[in-house]
Each structure stands twice: as C-alpha cells, then as structure tokens.
C-alpha cells in the first residue's frame, strides 16, 4: 500500500521523525532546522531513502523502499533518540468502494462528481486504482471513502452515470494467490513450485480440476482434521472462515469510526 501526504506518495515503509525536546526557537524556525539537525545526527547518505517530506512543527516523514531499508534507521536509534522521537505507527486509512463495469468513455472526474452529488459534504473521493471490468471496454474503479460516506453509498447501492445505473459496494484490499490459494500475496510473488486447486485442494491448477466435491486448502492448513465439515467448500467461497478472517484483518487497518 501507499500513503499520499501533501500531494506526494510514499510507501508504507516509513517512519516519522518529530522533534523530541522544546527549545526557545519558534515552531517555524525549528521546522527549518530539522533537516540540519538530522544531517548533524545522521547523514542521509547512510540510509536508503526513497522520499522524505517535511511538515510544520519539526516533523519529517521518511519513506523507504522496503522494511529492510527502514530497519537501517532503527540501527541508529540510540543516536537519533536524543534529538528526535521516532514514530513508526502506521496511519489509519479510510475504507474503499468499488464501482463495477463503468465504460472507459466515462472519466474519473464524472464518477467523482456524481458520487459527491449523492452524499453529504463528501468532497471528491480519491481514486485508488482501476482495473478491467468483466464486460468489454469497461473498468472497475476503486476509490477511498471515509466511513460516513461509505455508509451513505452502501445504502444507495447504485449511482447513475449517463442515464444508466452502476452498482457500488465496499471493496476489500485482500490478496489471494491463484496458484497456491494462500492469502497475503499474489500469483506473481508466489514462491511455491506446485499449485493447489481452489476447488478440491489437489496438487493441480484450478482450471484442470475434475473433482465433484469442494475442499478448502486454506482451512485444511489450519485444521488438519479431514472430517471437519467446515472444510468442504472452495477456497474462493465468500463464506470461507479464512476469507472472513482476512476481511476482519483488513477492517482493523481502516478507520470505520462514525460508520
């Protein structure tokens, strides 16, 4: 995931450095001095920085390409702690909505303004990404939505675009591999050499499955009892306990206050 701050995008691998002690300097003067203080404490050349963004009141968000690179700053913790507080808590993000099968001829701005007209004081929702719809020449749009706006849109269920209604629903950012069926990564990043079938959990691709029954490889990996009836469903089943657990994990990372 990525975080957009003041128009700049930084990766999730970041920390925030904020001035540890008050001084006689004004907030503006201290803010301007933060890069200087950092340079004196720890030169940027010693870290693998991707982006850094300076904020008022002496704070700087520092973005890294990976958790490994981010860990470098922790190695200098004792050096930095006397000058800066290191805040590594991830910011809570808004939930997302998805509008499916929108014609490619309809631009994002039209979608945003239509949503805005159907909600109270929502402003223009920020687009997260788009991907091809299930119908020709269409896209599915995913937008970030504050919980209060999400509640209104879930109640509305559909919005009109050029005299046609389009379904709108909540979108969960959940990764599931189509090769091994495990959660947390995609097929592109899968390290397994042998596939697992989403239908029967056999060691073959899902498209080649000839089984007459369903058996969930994810639930099986968590409960090795073959006779457990809760295992007899597809790994793609929306009522799968493992899938529901992933949804709950996702919801715990989003701000649903005022929903």
Helices and strands as residue ranges (DSSP letters): E 2-5, E 8-11, E 14-19, H 27-41, G 44-46, E 49-55, E 59-64, H 67-75, H 77-80, E 84-87, E 95-103, H 108-117, E 127-132, E 138-145, H 147-156, E 158-160, E 165-171, G 187-189, G 206-208, H 217-222, G 229-231, H 241-252
